[in-house]
């Protein structure tokens, strides 16, 4: 299987005009533009114009619906283009396009539902509070999924698109969607592989709202505990 040819690249974006162009220019050194789609999730800052100026497909949500909703829009686009897999990347420069090769060369099994970008915690630039949070949530989600999910907070992943459909991943969601997706894939009988990626941090920040999104995660977690 030629994963390079069989995969598209999906980038959810919200008010990303200051840095989306730099991210895409780097990505275009590795991937043809017709295999990339940015999902503008209700931006009001000209994100779409920046994307379209580079000739990259931009799928727009009229209002902000959340990262999970944006990813599902991107997966639908990739399936329409005949792709079997979709790589998801964040728009803020915290993922290196050079690491795409780690996904395309990852050892897969017939039942692999997703490949998760695994960042190194020890001796890396990951802040101490993020290391603790990452270790804790990875342990929590691994228990629910009955799989080693490797790095539960990594948004750099590659999904098998027919697994997305068969595992009935939610059509909508925000940041908690990515954790729920791993649980549902694991419970659906899919294995989860890993690809080692760079640990990068930029000053571009995150749209995650600490209280609201943490509460959504906990609600999702306990719902899945009780529906096991």
Residue, then its C-alpha position, 0 to 999 in steps of 0.5 A: x500500500x502506498x500511503x503517500x498516494x492514498x492519504x490526504x492532509x486535513x488542517x482545521x483552522x480558526x482565526x489562523x491568519x497570522x500563521x496559516x500561510x507559513x504552515x502551508x508553505x512548509x507543507x507544500x514542500x512535501x505534499x501536492x496542493x490538491x491533496x490538502x484541505x484547510x477547514x476554516x471553522x468560522x474564522x473572522x480574521x481572513x484565514x480563508x483568504x490566506x489559504x486560498x491565496x496559496x491555491x489550497x482548498x478551503x472548506x468553510x463553516x459559517x460559524x465555529x463548530x469545534x475541532x471535531x466538527x472540522x475534522x469530520x468535514x475534512x474526512x468527508x472531503x478526503x473520501x470524496x477525493x478517493x483517499x483511503x487515509x487522512x493525516x490531521x495536522x494543527x495549523x499553528x506550526x507545532x507539527x513538522x511537515x517533514x514528519x509526514x514520512x513517519x506516518x507514511x512509513x509506519x508499520x500497519x496491520x490489517x486492523x489499524x484504524x489510526x496512527x498517532x503521532x507520538x511526541x517524546x516527553x522526557x528531555x523535550x521542550x514540552x512544558x512540565x505541566x503538559x508532560x503531566x497532563x499528557x501522561x495522565x490523559x494518555x493513561x485514562x484514554x488507553x484504559x477506556x480504549x483497551x489499547x495503548x494510545x501512545x499520545x492522547x493529546x497529539x493532534x498529528x494523526x493518520x486515520x483510516x477513513x473507512x474505520x472512521x465510518x465503521x466506528x461511528x465517530x461523532x459527526x460533531x465535537x470540539x477538543x474532546x472529540x480526538x480523545x473520544x475517537x481513539x476510544x471508539x476506534x479501540x472499542x470498535x476492534x481497531x488497533x492503534x499504531x504510533x509514529x515518532x514525531x518532533x516535539x515542537x512548541x510555538x508562541x501561537x497559542x491554542x484556542x482550547x478553553x481550559x475550563x470549558x474544554x476540560x469539563x467537556x473532556x470529563x463529561x465525555x470520559x465518564x459517559x464512556x466509562x458508564x457506556x463501556 
